Amino acid sequence: MSFIKNLSIKAKLLGGFTLVTILALIVAAVAIYAIQVSVQVEKQLKHTINVDMHRTFLLSDRYDKVRDWVTDILVVDATSKQYIETGRIVVGEMVKALEWAESTPKTNIFTDKVVETRNSMREVANLILEGYLPYLERGMEDEAMKLLSTRIAASMSIATKNFQEITLSYNRILSDEASKLNLTTSLYIVISLTVLGVIIAQSIAYIISKYIVNHTHTIKDTALEIRNGNFAIELDAKKFPHDEIGDIYESNRDIIDTLSNTLAKVVVTSNILATESKDLNAASKQIRDGAHDAENQSITVAAAANQMVSTTSDIAKNCYIASQTSEVARNETNIGVDKVRSTVASIKEQSVFTREDAEKVMRLAEQSQKIGSIVGTIDEIAAQTNLLALNAAIEAARAGEAGRGFAVVADEVRALASRTSKSTQEITAMVRSIQEDSKTATDSMNESVVQMEKVAEKAGELESTLNTIMNSVNEVNAQITQIATAAEEQTTATSEISSNMQSISNIAQTSHEVANQAVAISDDALSLIDNITKDLEFFKIQRSTLDKVNSEFNHKILTIDLKKA
């Protein structure tokens, strides 16, 4: 057994597979011999059965055609020439099949049933050819139907039943003969060798698989510990086998030692780097905050300076515009004063004209009253003329034919008096309207004279006010000129301050951006270091290895510091 244990896995597997292969070849040889015997017996049985089955199936086919022809009587005319001729053909084919079957070599398979079936078929053929068809040819359909339903039907029933039993018997024979094959001895040998081979193969497979599985579990457990980050495990070299699995153990131990040392160095380095990164991050944030404050203050000052420049520039522009506007206002005020004076004179002059027009309108009203009196007198004369014309017409009517010419004149006079009265009424209405309009115009003109006198008085006051405004505008214009001069000087100084503050703001903004980038880089580095530290917490390292690496690292750092000093 120790010899087997010292073999390599390859040798163990090859030996086991070789033994299993030899057993498999022996079993295969015995099985081939048994199969050849079975094939020969099967061929002989198939030949015997196939000959008899062929005869039986041929007779069955011809018999089925006769049976189908007989059942066609239900759908065709039994006395028709075509039906009778078809019957002779199918029955003749069945007779030929019977003659061929009897001429072939006989077998010993269910002979009684075959003979009975052939006799029934022969009887059916004789009854059809000698009785049924002659009856149909002579038109004796009743006798033909009677023969068909009795003797022919009985013989066909026997034949149908026998064909069914023969078919079932063939199936049983095939099954029974196959089960009766004399393969017992070969089967026992094959089974015995197979069982023996399986037992040996299973034993070899069990021994080898157990050996491999046990060590594989150990290797798997070690790999799981490594996967779980446990590098503190120890592998005893004395327990390693002297084969490929032992080599795997050696490799795993070397891997664990190498990774343990490497991870210990990474842990120590990451701890130191994390501390340094935190200090660097804090310093970067202080620089960023200071740069941000400087940027904000410089932006505020620059904005204020720009606003001051804009404001002083606007003040200077507005002062200049105000100076021009005040000059224009002074000129316009002078023009306004002149226009007011001219307006006052025009108003006074117009007041005199209006008063004269009012007096003329009053005189016109007096004349219109006189015209009204005259028109009244004319109206009275027209009325009296109308009465006189009426009296003349009456007198002419009394005079008859002699006074007809006078009556015509009287009518004309009366019509003229009527038109005169109507015209005087219209003139009276017009004169009355003129009188009312004259009175209204007189009142309006008197009111206009009063209003013009008031306007002239207000215009005088406006002239005095405009003179005061003109003096004030002159004083304001002088003050605005002084302010504009001072604003221009302040704009020049403020522009220089704004330019300098803008440069300072740009520098502060650049410093803030650089500080932001430094803080971002520092944050990313700190985040990466934190992630690495968290990932390293997953691994378990022997304390002795970690202390050894930490001591070596501190010694290197001390050496570097001494060299710098």
C-alpha positions in Angstrom: 0.0 0.0 0.0 2.9 2.4 0.7 4.2 1.7 -2.8 0.8 2.8 -4.2 0.7 5.9 -2.0 4.1 7.0 -3.3 3.0 6.7 -6.9 2.0 9.9 -8.7 -1.6 10.7 -9.4 -1.0 10.1 -13.1 0.4 6.6 -12.4 -2.5 5.8 -10.1 -5.1 6.9 -12.7 -3.3 5.1 -15.6 -3.1 1.8 -13.6 -6.8 1.9 -12.6 -7.9 2.8 -16.1 -5.8 0.0 -17.6 -7.4 -2.6 -15.3 -10.9 -1.3 -16.1 -10.1 -1.4 -19.8 -8.9 -5.0 -19.7 -12.1 -6.1 -17.9 -14.2 -4.1 -20.4 -12.5 -5.9 -23.3 -13.2 -9.3 -21.8 -16.9 -8.4 -21.2 -17.0 -7.1 -24.8 -15.6 -10.3 -26.3 -18.1 -12.5 -24.4 -20.9 -10.1 -25.4 -20.0 -10.2 -29.1 -20.0 -14.0 -29.1 -23.4 -14.1 -27.4 -24.8 -11.5 -29.9 -23.6 -13.5 -32.9 -25.4 -16.6 -31.6 -28.5 -14.6 -31.0 -28.4 -13.1 -34.5 -28.2 -16.5 -36.1 -31.1 -17.9 -34.2 -33.1 -14.7 -34.9 -32.4 -15.0 -38.7 -33.6 -18.6 -38.8 -36.8 -17.7 -36.8 -37.5 -14.7 -39.0 -37.1 -16.7 -42.2 -39.6 -19.4 -41.0 -42.1 -16.8 -39.8 -41.7 -14.4 -42.8 -42.6 -17.2 -45.3 -45.7 -18.2 -43.5 -46.7 -14.5 -42.8 -46.3 -13.6 -46.5 -48.7 -16.4 -47.5 -51.2 -15.4 -44.8 -51.1 -11.6 -45.6 -51.5 -12.3 -49.4 -54.6 -14.4 -48.7 -55.9 -11.8 -46.3 -55.5 -9.1 -48.9 -57.4 -11.0 -51.6 -60.0 -12.0 -49.0 -60.5 -8.3 -48.0 -61.1 -7.4 -51.7 -63.8 -10.0 -52.0 -65.4 -8.8 -48.7 -65.3 -5.2 -49.9 -66.9 -6.3 -53.2 -69.7 -8.1 -51.4 -70.5 -5.1 -49.2 -70.7 -2.9 -52.3 -74.1 -4.4 -52.9 -75.5 -1.9 -50.4 -74.6 1.0 -52.7 -74.7 -0.4 -56.3 -77.1 -2.4 -58.5 -76.4 -6.1 -57.8 -77.6 -7.1 -61.2 -75.4 -4.7 -63.1 -72.9 -6.1 -65.5 -70.1 -4.1 -64.0 -70.8 -5.4 -60.5 -70.9 -9.1 -61.7 -67.7 -8.7 -63.7 -65.9 -7.1 -60.8 -67.0 -10.1 -58.6 -65.6 -12.6 -61.0 -62.2 -10.7 -61.1 -61.7 -10.4 -57.3 -62.9 -14.0 -56.6 -60.6 -15.3 -59.4 -57.6 -13.4 -57.8 -58.5 -15.0 -54.4 -58.6 -18.5 -56.0 -55.2 -17.9 -57.6 -53.8 -16.8 -54.2 -55.1 -20.0 -52.6 -53.5 -22.1 -55.3 -50.1 -20.3 -54.9 -50.2 -20.7 -51.1 -50.9 -24.5 -51.4 -48.0 -24.9 -53.8 -45.4 -23.3 -51.4 -43.5 -25.4 -48.8 -45.5 -26.0 -45.6 -44.5 -24.9 -42.1 -45.5 -26.3 -38.7 -47.0 -22.9 -37.4 -50.7 -23.2 -36.4 -51.5 -25.5 -39.5 -55.1 -26.2 -38.3 -56.1 -22.6 -38.4 -54.5 -22.0 -41.8 -56.2 -25.1 -43.3 -59.6 -24.0 -41.8 -59.2 -20.5 -43.2 -58.3 -21.7 -46.7 -61.3 -24.1 -46.7 -63.6 -21.3 -45.7 -62.1 -19.1 -48.5 -62.5 -21.9 -51.0 -66.1 -22.5 -50.0 -66.8 -18.7 -50.3 -65.3 -18.7 -53.8 -67.3 -21.8 -54.9 -70.6 -20.3 -53.5 -70.0 -17.0 -55.3 -68.9 -18.4 -58.6 -71.5 -21.3 -58.8 -74.4 -19.8 -57.0 -74.4 -16.1 -56.2 -73.2 -14.8 -59.6 -75.4 -17.1 -61.7 -78.5 -16.0 -59.7 -77.6 -12.3 -60.4 -77.0 -13.0 -64.1 -80.4 -14.6 -64.4 -82.0 -11.7 -62.4 -82.8 -13.9 -59.4 -81.8 -11.2 -56.9 -83.8 -12.7 -54.0 -82.2 -16.1 -54.2 -78.8 -14.4 -54.5 -79.4 -12.3 -51.4 -80.6 -15.4 -49.5 -77.5 -17.3 -50.4 -75.3 -14.3 -49.5 -76.9 -13.9 -46.1 -76.7 -17.5 -45.1 -73.9 -19.8 -46.3 -71.6 -17.1 -47.8 -71.9 -14.9 -44.7 -71.2 -17.9 -42.4 -68.1 -18.9 -44.3 -66.8 -15.3 -44.5 -67.3 -15.0 -40.7 -65.2 -18.0 -40.0 -62.4 -16.7 -42.4 -62.4 -13.2 -40.8 -62.2 -14.7 -37.3 -59.4 -17.0 -38.2 -57.4 -14.2 -39.9 -57.6 -12.1 -36.7 -56.5 -15.1 -34.5 -53.6 -15.9 -36.9 -52.3 -12.3 -36.7 -52.4 -12.4 -32.9 -50.7 -15.8 -32.9 -47.8 -14.4 -35.1 -47.2 -11.6 -32.5 -47.2 -14.2 -29.7 -44.8 -16.5 -31.6 -42.3 -13.6 -32.2 -42.4 -12.7 -28.5 -42.2 -16.3 -27.2 -39.4 -17.3 -29.6 -37.3 -14.3 -28.8 -37.6 -15.1 -25.1 -36.7 -18.8 -25.7 -33.3 -18.0 -27.2 -30.7 -20.1 -25.4 -28.4 -17.3 -24.2 -28.3 -18.3 -20.6 -24.7 -19.3 -20.4 -23.4 -16.3 -22.3 -25.6 -14.0 -20.3 -24.3 -15.4 -17.0 -20.8 -14.9 -18.1 -21.4 -11.4 -19.3 -23.2 -10.5 -16.1 -20.5 -12.0 -13.9 -17.7 -10.3 -15.7 -19.6 -7.0 -15.7 -20.3 -7.2 -12.0 -16.7 -8.1 -11.3 -15.4 -5.3 -13.5 -17.8 -2.8 -11.9 -16.7 -3.8 -8.4 -13.0 -3.6 -9.2 -13.5 -0.3 -11.1 -15.6 1.2 -8.3 -13.0 0.1 -5.7 -10.2 1.7 -7.7 -12.2 4.8 -8.4 -13.2 5.0 -4.7 -9.6 4.7 -3.5 -8.2 7.2 -6.0 -11.2 9.6 -5.7 -11.1 9.5 -1.9 -7.4 10.2 -2.0 -7.9 13.1 -4.4 -11.0 14.4 -2.8 -9.5 14.5 0.7 -6.5 16.5 -0.4 -8.7 18.6 -2.7 -10.9 19.5 0.2 -7.8 20.5 2.1 -6.6 22.6 -0.8 -10.1 24.1 -1.3 -10.2 25.0 2.4 -6.9 26.7 2.1 -8.0 28.5 -1.0 -11.2 29.6 0.8 -9.2 31.0 3.7 -7.0 32.9 1.2 -10.1 34.1 -0.6 -11.5 35.3 2.7 -8.3 37.2 3.3 -6.8 34.9 5.9 -3.1 34.8 5.4 -2.4 33.8 9.0 -2.9 30.1 8.3 0.1 27.7 8.6 0.7 24.6 6.4 2.8 21.7 7.9 5.3 20.5 5.3 5.7 17.2 7.0 2.1 16.2 6.1 2.6 16.9 2.4 2.4 13.8 0.1 5.2 13.1 -2.4 3.2 13.7 -5.6 1.6 16.5 -7.6 -0.7 17.4 -4.7 2.3 17.9 -2.5 3.7 20.3 -5.1 0.4 22.2 -4.9 0.7 22.4 -1.1 4.3 23.8 -1.5 3.1 26.3 -4.0 0.2 27.4 -1.8 2.5 27.9 1.2 4.9 30.0 -1.0 2.0 32.1 -2.3 0.7 32.7 1.3 4.1 33.8 2.5 4.7 36.1 -0.5 1.2 37.6 -0.3 1.4 38.0 3.4 4.7 39.9 3.2 3.4 42.1 0.3 0.1 42.8 2.1 1.9 43.7 5.3 4.0 46.2 3.4 0.9 47.6 1.7 -0.9 47.9 5.1 2.0 49.8 6.7 2.4 52.0 3.6 -1.3 52.8 3.4 -1.5 53.7 7.1 1.4 56.1 6.8 0.1 57.5 3.4 -3.4 58.0 5.0 -1.9 60.0 7.8 0.2 62.2 5.4 -2.8 62.6 3.1 -5.0 63.8 5.9 -2.5 66.4 6.8 -2.1 67.4 3.2 -5.8 67.6 2.7 -6.3 69.8 5.8 -3.5 72.2 4.5 -5.0 72.2 1.0 -8.4 73.1 2.4 -6.9 76.0 4.5 -5.2 77.3 1.4 -8.4 76.9 -0.6 -10.5 78.8 2.0 -7.9 81.6 2.2 -7.9 81.9 -1.6 -11.6 81.8 -1.7 -11.9 84.6 0.9 -9.3 86.6 -1.0 -11.1 86.0 -4.2 -14.5 87.1 -2.7 -13.0 90.2 -1.2 -11.1 91.2 -4.3 -14.2 90.6 -6.4 -16.2 92.8 -4.0 -13.6 95.5 -4.1 -13.3 95.3 -7.9 -17.1 95.4 -8.3 -17.2 98.4 -6.0 -14.4 100.1 -8.0 -16.2 99.4 -11.2 -19.4 100.7 -9.8 -17.6 103.8 -8.6 -16.1 104.3 -12.0 -19.5 103.8 -13.6 -21.1 106.1 -11.0 -18.5 108.9 -11.3 -18.6 108.6 -15.1 -22.4 108.8 -15.0 -22.2 111.8 -12.7 -19.8 113.6 -15.0 -22.0 112.8 -18.0 -25.2 113.8 -16.1 -23.5 117.0 -15.0 -22.5 117.8 -18.5 -26.0 117.1 -19.7 -27.5 119.0 -16.8 -25.3 122.0 -17.7 -26.4 121.9 -21.3 -30.0 121.4 -20.2 -29.8 124.4 -17.8 -28.3 126.5 -20.5 -31.2 125.5 -22.8 -33.6 126.1 -20.0 -32.2 129.6 -19.5 -32.5 130.4 -23.1 -36.0 128.9 -23.3 -36.9 130.9 -20.2 -35.7 134.1 -21.8 -37.7 133.2 -24.9 -40.7 132.4 -22.7 -40.4 135.8 -20.9 -40.4 137.6 -24.2 -43.4 135.5 -25.4 -45.3 136.2 -22.2 -44.6 139.9 -22.6 -45.8 139.8 -26.2 -48.8 137.7 -25.2 -49.8 140.2 -22.4 -49.6 143.0 -24.9 -51.6 141.0 -27.5 -54.2 140.1 -24.8 -54.6 143.8 -23.8 -54.9 144.8 -27.4 -57.4 142.0 -28.1 -59.3 143.1 -25.1 -59.8 146.6 -26.6 -60.8 145.0 -29.9 -63.3 142.7 -28.2 -64.8 145.6 -26.2 -65.2 147.5 -29.5 -66.8 144.5 -31.1 -69.2 144.2 -28.2 -70.3 147.7 -28.7 -70.9 147.1 -32.4 -72.9 144.0 -31.7 -75.0 146.0 -29.2 -75.7 148.6 -31.9 -76.6 145.8 -34.3 -79.1 144.5 -31.7 -80.6 148.0 -31.5 -80.9 148.2 -35.3 -82.5 144.7 -35.4 -85.1 145.9 -32.9 -85.9 148.8 -35.2 -86.2 146.4 -38.1 -88.6 144.4 -36.1 -90.8 147.4 -35.6 -90.8 148.1 -39.3 -91.6 144.5 -40.1 -94.5 144.7 -37.6 -95.9 147.7 -39.4 -95.6 145.9 -42.7 -97.4 142.9 -41.3 -100.3 145.2 -40.1 -100.5 146.8 -43.5 -100.6 143.3 -45.2 -103.5 142.3 -42.8 -105.5 145.4 -43.6 -104.8 144.8 -47.4 -106.1 141.3 -47.0 -109.3 142.5 -45.4 -109.8 145.1 -48.1 -109.2 142.5 -50.8 -111.8 140.2 -49.1 -114.3 143.1 -49.1 -113.6 143.8 -52.7 -114.2 140.2 -53.6 -117.5 140.2 -51.8 -118.6 143.4 -53.6 -117.5 142.0 -57.0 -119.6 138.9 -56.3 -122.6 141.1 -55.6 -122.0 143.0 -58.9 -122.2 139.7 -60.8 -120.8 139.7 -64.3 -119.9 143.3 -64.2 -117.7 142.9 -61.2 -115.8 139.8 -62.4 -112.7 141.6 -63.5 -112.6 143.5 -60.2 -112.9 140.2 -58.4 -109.8 138.8 -60.2 -107.8 141.9 -59.1 -109.1 141.5 -55.6 -108.0 137.9 -55.5 -104.5 138.9 -56.7 -104.3 141.6 -54.1 -105.4 139.2 -51.4 -102.7 136.6 -52.5 -100.1 139.3 -52.6 -101.1 140.4 -49.1 -101.0 136.8 -47.9 -97.4 136.3 -49.2 -96.4 139.6 -47.7 -97.8 138.5 -44.3 -95.9 135.2 -44.6 -92.6 137.0 -45.5 -93.0 139.4 -42.7 -93.5 136.5 -40.3 -90.3 134.9 -41.5 -88.4 138.2 -41.3 -89.8 138.7 -37.8 -88.5 135.2 -36.8 -85.1 136.0 -38.3 -84.9 139.4 -36.6 -85.9 137.8 -33.3 -83.1 135.2 -33.8 -80.6 137.9 -34.6 -81.6 139.8 -31.5 -81.2 136.7 -29.3 -77.8 135.9 -31.0 -76.7 139.5 -30.6 -77.6 139.5 -26.9 -75.7 136.2 -26.5 -72.7 137.5 -28.4 -72.7 140.7 -26.4 -72.7 138.7 -23.1 -69.9 136.4 -24.3 -67.8 139.4 -25.5 -68.2 141.1 -22.1 -67.2 137.8 -20.4 -64.2 137.5 -22.8 -63.1 141.0 -21.9 -63.2 140.2 -18.2 -61.3 136.9 -18.8 -58.7 138.6 -20.9 -58.1 141.2 -18.2 -57.6 138.3 -15.7 -55.3 136.5 -18.2 -53.3 139.7 -18.7 -52.9 140.0 -14.9 -51.8 136.3 -14.6 -49.4 136.7 -17.5 -47.8 139.6 -15.7 -47.3 137.3 -12.6 -45.9 134.6 -14.9 -43.4 137.1 -16.3 -42.1 137.8 -12.8 -41.9 134.1 -12.0 -40.0 133.3 -15.2 -37.5 136.0 -14.3 -36.9 134.4 -10.9 -36.5 131.0 -12.5 -34.0 132.3 -15.0 -31.9 133.7 -12.2 -32.0 130.3 -10.4 -31.1 128.4 -13.6 -28.0 130.6 -14.0 -26.9 129.8 -10.4 -27.6 126.0 -10.9 -25.7 126.0 -14.2 -22.6 127.4 -12.5 -22.7 124.8 -9.7 -23.2 121.9 -12.2 -20.2 123.0 -14.1 -18.0 122.8 -10.9 -19.5 119.4 -10.1 -18.7 118.1 -13.6 -15.1 119.2 -13.4 -14.7 117.4 -10.0 -16.4 114.2 -11.3 -14.1 114.0 -14.3 -11.1 114.1 -12.0 -12.6 111.4 -9.7 -13.4 109.2 -12.8 -9.7 109.2 -13.8 -8.5 108.1 -10.4 -11.3 105.5 -9.9 -10.5 103.9 -13.3 -6.9 103.4 -12.3 -8.1 101.8 -9.0 -10.6 99.5 -10.8 -7.9 98.3 -13.2 -5.6 97.4 -10.4 -8.4 95.6 -8.5 -9.3 93.7 -11.5 -5.8 92.3 -11.8 -5.8 91.4 -8.1 -9.2 89.7 -8.6 -7.9 87.6 -11.5 -4.9 86.5 -9.5 -7.1 85.6 -6.6 -9.5 83.7 -8.8 -6.7 81.7 -10.4 -5.3 80.9 -6.9 -8.7 79.7 -5.8 -9.1 77.5 -8.8 -5.7 76.0 -8.2 -6.5 75.5 -4.6 -9.8 73.8 -5.5 -8.0 71.4 -7.8 -5.5 70.6 -5.1 -8.3 70.0 -2.6 -10.1 67.8 -5.1 -7.0 65.8 -5.9 -6.3 65.5 -2.2 -9.9 64.4 -1.5 -9.7 61.8 -4.3 -6.4 60.5 -3.0 -7.7 60.4 0.6 -10.8 58.5 -0.6 -8.7 56.0 -2.5 -6.5 55.5 0.5 -9.6 55.0 2.7 -10.9 52.5 0.2 -7.6 50.7 0.1 -7.5 50.7 3.9 -11.0 49.2 4.1 -10.1 46.6 1.5 -6.9 45.7 3.5 -9.0 45.2 6.6 -10.5 42.2 4.8 -7.1 40.4 5.0 -5.7 38.6 8.1 -2.0 38.6 8.4 0.2 37.1 11.1 1.1 39.6 13.7 4.8 38.6 13.6 4.9 39.3 9.8 3.2 42.7 10.3 5.6 43.7 13.1 8.6 42.7 11.1 7.6 44.7 8.0 6.7 47.7 10.2 10.1 47.6 11.9 11.8 47.4 8.5 9.8 50.3 7.1 10.5 52.5 10.2 14.2 51.7 9.9 14.2 52.9 6.3 12.3 56.1 7.1 14.8 56.8 10.0 17.7 56.3 7.6 16.2 58.7 5.1 15.6 61.4 7.8 19.2 61.0 9.0 20.5 61.4 5.4 18.4 64.6 5.0 19.7 66.0 8.3 
